[in-house]
């Protein structure tokens, strides 16, 4: 078995989803009940693989396993910063797994770098290729604290120029699809043999000689088994998965051989629920039965150097049989969901992006050369700021790249130039072309990045790039009649998201009526310093006036604003905002506004705002999405409570009739069924939230819902109950000796198993496993010695282990 090696590679990646003006992800309804797709996929896959479960024969959790430590993997550099901020436990587990793998695999870490924002490198110009590769390496070094040996090519799209750059920057190997091999020969002087999808031997490493004389290595993964993992249900059973991997070894093969596969990492848990546990079981099965030796690419290459040379198919990829056409043409590759659609929009979209990129370059160089030693070297170095925007790192970047001492305004210009370039690369993220329709969220995302380029370029150079860009986007036709073309999509979905510092100030002014802000606070990637603020309230009516300084924490651009804002209690807000207001005039404004408002003269209040500002009436739609929903919830709360009471009265009055209609199979009138559905779902939502679920209410309500024949909002109820049980488990984790807390958690677990909707107990299970395995030995020892409290703890913990399917120590 010592000559049989297995390596599983997972490409873990999500397209960047940040609002380009806020530098964070706003709520995405399609990811419901999660806030956004990053959060959902992290729960289902990234975090799940960091703490996967190895089960015993009774299906109980026997071990918690970090899958990343035993496989090869790469994470997208635009995904990891989000995880660092929003999923720190999973993020740290990924870094720790690489450290563990370095110890396991003879000093070779399993993590690979990735070209920065998943740009299709063969379609990029030379400068972008270099920066994408360099940024991917630098981001990797910043996080994993070592140099990468291998690099994942986005969509495995490959060309010789990119490989030359990678080799020049110290990358040792890449992973490719079998059809990307053109021909091979054995060393030292074997005959060339044509290769391809079914001819390349995936069981060895290959060396690729580059035109410059440099070399880089390539591994060609096993295509059929990789496809089986991704598309054929191979992850339904871990032992079947292991046996399929083992079937890749030829019988009676005497030499050392590598069986390796590569798939999207999201296969393990997101695309295939429970896939992370199938991966754990497969690796355990292989190791425990000594069927093969787990390895990673770096270790295998060191122990078994390449003895064959390969030539690649240039401009090829793993996800387009036509090479790289999927990212620039209507080649026929698509998701298959709408066979009646075409993707003729891909070409015009790329051409519009290319025009925008090439149009801004001369102006970029002209402005930058007066401030920077080398504008393009500065762009390469800017990754040091992107990974950490602390003032120290920004200062070091500016001092090292500037050609002379810069004023504050010039520093802002430099940072804005760098942001222009960052977004000019982000707009080429491959997912913008991968899917079927130009109005899809991934394509809108890259057009938003282009919109940010348009805005920054106009501010920097005073050139209006938008009209011609829109003319070019107009050639990209949508398959959905309502969306028409790229120009309509830009105006409908991109233009409304564009922000200025004044817009951020307006957001602060409006939201300050409903939220408390500190003297210095942050709104996404902006800081707001409140220099003066007054707020008045009379019933539902609110008034605020103030002066704030709004600063971009990205470019350091700032603005001082004076504002007045009035909310009459509905969804509309009247506000005025100005960059220019003399201090004495501001004090007069505050005095006259407060007097008019305090006397209840709202018409006079409005007139004063109009006198001092050019006022506008804004719906709450002007607020950023997450804040808007929070405030709308506050505004609508009394309305919803009133409506809920009305529906509840209708239901309670007619409940016997509703149940009777269900019993005799007579369709219920819509008015009655809606009342029953709203009432019972609301009652259940309330019953499963709070400090603990209300056991006395939930079961009768579920029975009532069954008798009434209503449809439960299982997704929402399951998420609410999950959140409540997670909070209870965290409380126990922080107070592991609290038997009453443990008893409450036991009761909640029993409830979760009895409800007619799915409740994801992954995190509570993890916490219960850690509690039991950390504290069982000591409590067991005390219980044996007669300690009554310890005996009670053992009894409660035994029940806890049963309820959460945890194997006792």
N, C-alpha and C positions, 0 to 999 in steps of 0.2 A: 504493500500500500504506500510505501514511502515515495514512489515515483508518480503517484496520482495526486494532483493538486486541484483544488477548487477555489475559485474567486467569484464572488457575486458583486457586481457594481450597480449602485443606485445613483441615478442622476436626479437629485432633489432640487427642484427649481419651481418658482412661480414668477410670472412676469411682474415687473414693478407696477404697483397699483396706486402709488401715491398721487394725490392731487398735486400737480407741479407747482402750484402757488402756495400750498400749505405744507408740503413735504410730509404728508401723512395720509393714511387711507381713510376716506369717509365711508359711512355706512353703505353696504351693498346688499340690497334687499334679496337678491338671488341667493345669498349665502344663509338666509334665515334658517334657524333661529340665531345664528352667529352674527357678529357685527359685520364681518367681511370674509372673503374667501381665504385670506391668509390665516385668520383665526380658526376657521372651520377645518382647513386642511392640516393645520398644526395639531389640532385636537385629534383628528382622525389618523394622522400619519406621523408627522415629525416628532411630536411628544410621545406618541404611542411606541415608536421604535426606540426612543431613548429609554423607556421603561416598559419593555415588552414582557409578556408572561410566558414562562415555561410551566406547563400544566402537568399534574400527576395523572394517573390512570382514572381517577375519579373526577377529573376536570377541575381540580382545585389548583390555585396558584402555588407552585412549589418554589419558584425563583423569579426574581425580577432581573431582566437581562437588558443590557445596552447593546442592541443589535449593531449599532454603528462600529463597535469595537472589533467586530468579526467579519465585516464586509469592506469592500472598497466603496468610496462615496465621494460625491462632490455636492456642494451647496452653492446656489447662485449667490454671488456677492451682493445683489440687490435685495435678496431675501434675508440674509443673516442680520443686517442692521435692524430690520423689523423684529426679528426674533429676539435680538439682544434687548430691545426696548419692551416688547410685549409678551414674550415667552422666554424669560431669562433662564428658567430651569432647563428647558429643552436645549437652549443655546449652549449653556455650560456643559450639558451632557455630551453634546456633539464635540466640543473642544476636548473634553476629557477622554472621549472615545479615541480620538486621534492619538493622544498621549499613550493610552493603553495599547493601541495597535502598534505603536513604535516599539514598545517593550516586547510585544508578542511576536512581531514579524521582523526580528533581527535589525531593529533600528529604522525600519521603513514605516512611516505613518500611512494610514489608509486613506486619508483625505487627499483629494486632488483639487487643484485650482480650476477656475473656469474663466474664460474670456468674459469681461466685466458684465455688460448688460444684455448678453445673449444676442448680440448682433451676428448676422450671417457674414462671417469674415470674408469668404470669397467675393461677396458683393460690395465690400467696403473699400474705400480708397486706402492707400498705403499708410497715411498718417493715422486714420481711425483704427486700422488693424493693429498697429504698434501700440497705440494708447490702450485699446481694449485688452490686449494681452498683458501689457505692463500693469494696468490697473488691477486686472485679475490676480496677478502675482503679488502685487503690493498689498491688496486687500487680504489675501491669504496669509501673508507674512504677519500682518498686523494682528490677525485673529489667532492663527495657529502657532505663532512664534517659531516658525521654521520655514525653510525654503521648500516650495513644492517640487516634487519629482515629476508628476504628471499633470496634464491639463485637459479638461473636457472642452472640446470644441462645440459651440452651440449647434444643435441639430446634427452633430458630427460632420458639419459641412467643412470641407477641407480643400486647400490649395497649397501649392508649394511655397508661395510667398509667405503665407501665414506660418507654415512649418519652419521656414528659414528664421523668421523672427522669434518663434518660440525657442528654437534651438539656440539662437544667439543670446536669449535671456535665461538659459540654463534649464529649460524643460527637457526631460529625458524621454518621455513617452506620451503617446496619445492612444485613445481607444476608438476603433473604427468598426463599421459594419462590414460583413464579409464581401458584399458587392463592391466595396470601395477599393479592393485589391485588383490591380491591373495584371501584373505578372510577377512571378517569384523565381528565385533560383537559390540553390544551396551554396554556402561558402566552402571553399574560397572561389571556385570558378565553375560552378555547375551551369547547366544549360537553362536558359530562360524558359519558363512554362507559363502559358496563359492561365489566368486565375479568374476569380469571380465568385458569385453567390454560392455556388455549390462545390467549388474547386479549392478554395483556400483552406488550409488546415488551421483551425482556430487553436490548436493545442500547443502552440509555441509562440515565442516572441520573434519579431522581424525587425531588421534594421533597414532604414530608409536613407539612402545617400542623396544629399541635397546638392543642387547646382553649385553652391558656394564651396563645397567640400565638407561642410558640416554634416552630421548625422543625427537622426532622431529615431526612436523605436516606435513600433506600432504593434498593438494587440488587436486582432480581429475576433470579435465575440461570436459565440455560437448563435446563429440566427434562429433556427427552429425552436430551440429551447427558450430563448429570449421572447419570441413571439408567443409561446405557450404561456409564459408567465403573464404577459401583458394582456393577452386576448383570449386565451383558451381555458381559463378557470383552473390553472395549475395550482393556484394558491388556496384552493378549497381544502387541501389536505397537506400537512407538512411532510409526511413520510412519502407521499406520492411525488411531491416536489423534489425531495432528496433523491428518490429513485430515478426520476427523470434526469436529474443532473448526472447521476452516476452512469446512466445509459449513454452518455456522451463519450465515455471512454471506450475506445475500440478493444475488442477481445484480443488477448495475447499480444498487447502492445508492450514492448520491452522497455522502451526509453521513458524518461520523465515526460509527463504530459500535463498540460493545464486545461482544465474544463472551466470556462468562464462565460458569464452572460452579462448583458447590460440592458437595463430597462429604465423607464422613468421610476424614480424612487417612490412616487405617489402610488404605484401599484401595491405597495406594502401598507395597506390600511385605508387609503382614500378611495382608489378605484376598486379595490377588493377588500371589503370589510373583514377584519381579522387577518389580513394578509401579513401583518407584522408578526403574529403568533405562528403562522405557517412558516415564515422565514426562521424564526427562533427554533421551531421544532425540526426543521430540515437541517439546520446547522448542528443542533444537538445530536440528531440521529446519525449524521455523518461522523461526527467526532467520537461519540460514545461507542460506536461500533467499529471505529478505526477503518472506515471505508475509504477515506482520502484525507489529505492534509489541507486544512484551510490556509490560505495564503493571501497576499495582496500582490499587486503588479510589481512594486519596487523590489520586494523580497524575491519573487520568482525570477525577475530579470537578473538580479545579482547572482543567484545560485545557478541559473541556467541561461547564460548569455545567448543572444540570438545567433543562430547558425544558418539563417536564411536571409536573403536580401529581398525587398519588395519594392515595387513601383505602384503608386496609387492611381486611381481614377480621379483626375483633378475635377474640381467643381462638382463634387458628389456629396451626398448626405445620407443619413439613416432614415429619414422620414419622407423622402420624395424620390420615387423611382426614376424621375426625369432629371435628376441631378440636384440643382438648386432652383429650379423653375418655380417651385411652390411659393417663393418669396419675391417673384417679379412677373409672373405670367399666369394665365389661365391654363395650367398644364393638365388639369383633370384631377389633381390630388385635392381632396377635401374630406370633411368629417363624415360625409354620406347622409347627413340628416335631411338635406334638401336637394335631391338629385335634379330638380328642375332649375336650380340656380346655376349661374356661372360665376367665375371669379375673374372676369375681365378687368375688374377694378384694380387688381394688384399692380399691373404695369403703370397706369397713370399715377397711382399713389406713390410708388417708388420714384418715379420721374419727378413728381412734385417735391418730394423730400430731397432728392439729389439737387434739384435746382436751388432750393432754399439753402442747403449746405454750401454749395459752391458760390452762391451769390453773396453770402456774408463773409466769406473767407478773406477777400482783399481788404475790406474795411476792418475786419478783426486784426489783421496783420498791421495795417497802417496805424490804428489807434494803439495797439499793444506795444509796437516797437518803440514808442516814445516813453514807455513805462517799465518795460521788462527787458532783461538781457536777451532772452530768446523766448518768444511767445509760445512756441510749440513745446519746448522743454518745460516751460511753466505749466502748460496743460498736463503734461505727463506727471509733473510733481504735484499737481493739485489733488491727486488721490489722497495725499497725506492730510488734506483738509476734509475731504469727503468722508473719510472713515471716522474723523473726530474733529468736530467744529469748535473745539475749545479755543479760547482767546490765545493761549500760548502757541498752539499749533498754527493758527492763522498768522500770528505774528512772525513765527519762524519761516513760514512759507513766503510771506511778503518780503522779509528782510533778505532771504536767500535768492529770490527771483527778481527783485526790483533792480533796475539799472541805476537808480539814484534814490535819495530820500524822497518819500512820497507824502503828499498832504493827505489829510483824512478823506477828502473828496476823491483823490486819485486812488487811494486804497480801495474805496468803494467801486471805482471804475474797473480796477483790476479784478476784483471778486466778481463783478457783474460780467466781465469778459469770460471768466472761467465758467460761470454758470451758463452763459450762452453756449459754450462749447460742450459742457456736460449734457445739456438738453438736446443739442444737435446730435449727440450720439444716442441718447435715450430714445429719440424718435425712430431709431432703426431697430428697436427691440423686435426680435423675430416673430413674436406672437401676433403682431399687428397684421401680418400677412398669412399666418398659418391657417386661420379658420375661414368660414365660408362667406361671410358678409361684412361689408365695409362698416356697417352700423353696429357691429358686435362690440362688446365692452373692451376687448383687447385692442381693436383697431382704433376706437375712439381714444383710448389711452395714448397711443403713439401720436395721434393727431393733436391731442392736448399738449404733448411735449413740443410738437412743431409750433403750436400756438404760442407757447412760452418763448420759443426761439424768435418768432415774429415780434413779440412784444419787447423782448430785451434788445433785439437788434435795432428796432425803431428808436428806443430810448437812448441807445449808445451812439448810433450813427445818424439819426435823424432821417432815415430812409424808410418809406412806407413799403414794406415787402408784402403786406397782406393782400392787396388787390390782385397782383399777378399770381401769388400762391393760390388764392381762391379760384382764379381762372383755370389753373392747372388741376386743382382738386375737382373742378366741375366735370372733368373728363372721366373721373372715376365713378361709374354708374352703380347705384345700389340695386339689388334684386328686389327690394321692398319698395313698392311704388310711393309710399308716403315719405320715404327718406330721400328719394330722387337721386342724389349724387353727393360727392364728398363736400362740395361747397355748402349744400343745405345742412349736411351733418355737422360741419364746422360751425355754422351760424346757430344751429339748434343746440348742440351739445358741448361745444368748446367755448364759444364766445361768452356765454353766460357765466362760465367758471373763471374767466380772467379777472385778476384782482390787481389793485394798486394799494399803496399804503393808506390812501384815503378810504378805500373800501374796508380795510381792516379796522380803521378808526371808527367807521360807521357801524361795523359789527360790534365793536366794543361798546359804543354808545347805546345801541339798542339792547344788547344782551345785559348791560349793566342794570337795566330796570328789573331784571329777573334773577340775576346772580350777583354774588359778592366777589369783588376782585381785591387783591392786595394792592398796596401802593405801587409795587412793581410785579407784574404778572405776565403770563405768556399765553398767547393764542396761537397754537400750532408753532410755526417757525418765526413768529414775531414776538417781540417784547413790547409791553405797553407800560409806560411810566405815567402814573396819574399825578399831575402837578396841581390840579384843583378839581374838586368834584362835589356837587351838591345834589341831593335827591329829595324829592317831596312826593307825598302820596295822600290821596283823599279817596277813600273807598277803593274802587277798581282802577281809578285814574292815577297815573304816575307821571312825574316830570323829573328830568335830570339835565343838568348843565355841567360842563366841565372843560378842562384843558388837559390834553394828553400828548405824550411824545410816543410815536409808533416807530419801531426800529425793526428792520429785517435782520434776523440773526444769521442770515446766510450771506448777504452782501453788505451789511452795515449801513445801508441807506436808511435815512430817517426823515420824519416829518413831524411838525408840531401842529396840532389841530384843536380848534375850539368847536364845541357842539352844544346843541340843545335838542332834546328829544322828548316827545309827548306820546303817551299810550293811553287811549281812552277805554281800553278794556277788551277790544275785539282783536282781530288778527291784523289790523293796520296800525302803523306807527308813523307819526309825522316827526321828521327831524330835519335839522339844519346843521351844516358842518362847514367850516371855513379854515383856510390856512392863515388868514390874516384877521386879527381882531386885537385892537389896542387894549392893554390891561385895564385902563379906566373905563373903556367901553364895555369890557367884559363884566366889570363889577356893576355897571349900570344895568346890564342885561340880567344878571343874577337878581338884582334888587327888584326890577320891574316885573320879571317873570314870577318870582316867588310871591309878590303881592297879588298879582292877577290870579295866580293859581290858588293861593290860600283863600281868596275871596270867592272862589268857585266860578270865576269868569273865564270859562274855557275858550270862548271866542276871542277875548282879549289876549289870552295866552298864545293862541295861534297867530294872532296879528303881530305880537311882539317877536315871535320866532321868525315870521316873514320879514319883519323890519330889519332884523340883525343878520339873517341868513337868507340865502336862496333856498327856501325849504322845499322838501319833497315828501310825498306820502308814499311810504314803502310798506308792502305786505311783509309779513315775517319770512316770506320766501327769500328775501334778500340776505338772511342770515346763513351762515355755513350750515351744512346739512345736519350734522349731529346736534348742534346747539339749537337749530330751528326745531327739530323734533322734540327736544327736551322742553323748550319754551312753549311750543304748541300743546304739549301734554299738560303743562301748567295752566295754559289759557283754557283748554278744553275740559279740564278736570271737572269743574262744576257742571258743565253742560252734559258730560258723560254720566256723572252721578245722577243727574236729573233723568236722563234717558234710561239709565239702568233701573232706576226706581220705577219708572213707568212700565218698562218691559217686565220687571219682576212682578208688579201688581197684576198685569195681564196674565202672566204665567200662573201665579198662585191662585188666581180666581178661576182659571180654566184648566188647571192641571188634571183633575179627574177626567174631563172630556178629552184632553190630549192623550192620556194613557188609554182611554177606552178606544179611541180611533186607531191607535197603534195595535191594540189587542185584536180588533175585528178586521184589521187589514184595510182600513179606509184611509185614503190619502188625507193628510192634515192640511188645513188651509195655511197658506204661507204666513199669514199674520200670527197664527198660533205657533207654528214650528219655529219661526224666527225668534219669537219671544222666549220659547223654551230653550232654544240653543244658546241665545245670548245670556239668559239668566243662569243656566246651569254651568256653562263654561266659566262665567265670571265667578260664581260661587266656588267652583273647584279651583280656579286660579288662586283665589284668596286662601283657600284651605291648605294648599300645598306650599304656600310661601310663609315667610315669617321665621321665627327662631327654630321651629320644628313643624312638620306637617300636623294638621289637626285630624288625628286619627278618627275621632268620634264623628267628624263631619264627612270625611272623604268617602268612606264606604257607603253610607246612606245616599250621598249625592250620586255616586256611580250607579247605584241600583236605580235611583230615580231617573237618571239619564237613560238607562237601559229600558225601563218601562215606558218612557216617553218616546223612545226611538230616535233620539237626536244624534247628530254627528259631533263627537268630541273633537276639539282642536288638540289632537294628540301630540303634534310637534311642539306646540307651545307649552302644554301641560307637562310633557316629559322633560322639556328644558327647564321649566320652573322647579319641578321636583328634584331634578338632578342638581340644580344650583343650591337648593336648600340642603340636600344631603351632603353636598361637597362642603358647605359651610359648617355643618355639624361635624363632619369628619375632621376638618381643620381645627375645630375647637377641641376635639378629643386629642388630636395630634399634639396640640399645645398643652393639654392637661391629661396625659395618658393614665393617671391614677384615678380619674373621676369616673366612678362606676355608674353614677346616675346619668352622666353624659353618654357613656357607652350603652346604657340601656335604651336611652332615647334613640340613639343611632341604630340599634338593633331593631327597634320598632319601625323606624323609617325604612329600613332595608326590607322588612317583611311587607310593608305597604308597597314598595317599589316593585316587588315581584308579583303583586296581586292585581295591579292596575292594568287596564286593557290598552296600554300604550307603552312605547319603548322608553326606558329610562337608562341613560348611559351612566353606569357606575364606575367607569374606568378610574377616575381620580380617587373617589372614596375607597375603592379596592386597594389602590396603591398605598394610600395612607394607612389603611387597616393592616395591610401586610407589614409595613414598616413598624407600626406600633407593636403588633404581636411578636414579631421576630426580634425586636429590640428589647422588649421588657418581659417577655415570657420567662426566660431562664431565672432572673432574679425573683420574680413573683412565685415561680414554682418552688424555688429553694425556700422561700419564706413560708409558703403554704405547707410544705412538708414539715417545717418546724412548728406548725400550729398557728401561724399568724392568720387571724380571722379575716382581716381586710384583704390579705393576699389570696385567701381561698375564694373570697367573693369575686376578686378580680379575675382569677383563673376561670371561674364559672362563666362570668360575663364575656370574657375574651374567647372562650370556647364557642359560645353562641355567636359571637361576632365573626369568628372564623367560618362558622357554618353559613351564616347569612351572606357573607361576602366571598365565599368560595376560596378561602385561604387555607392552605395546608398548615397545620400546627407544627411548630419546631419539633 
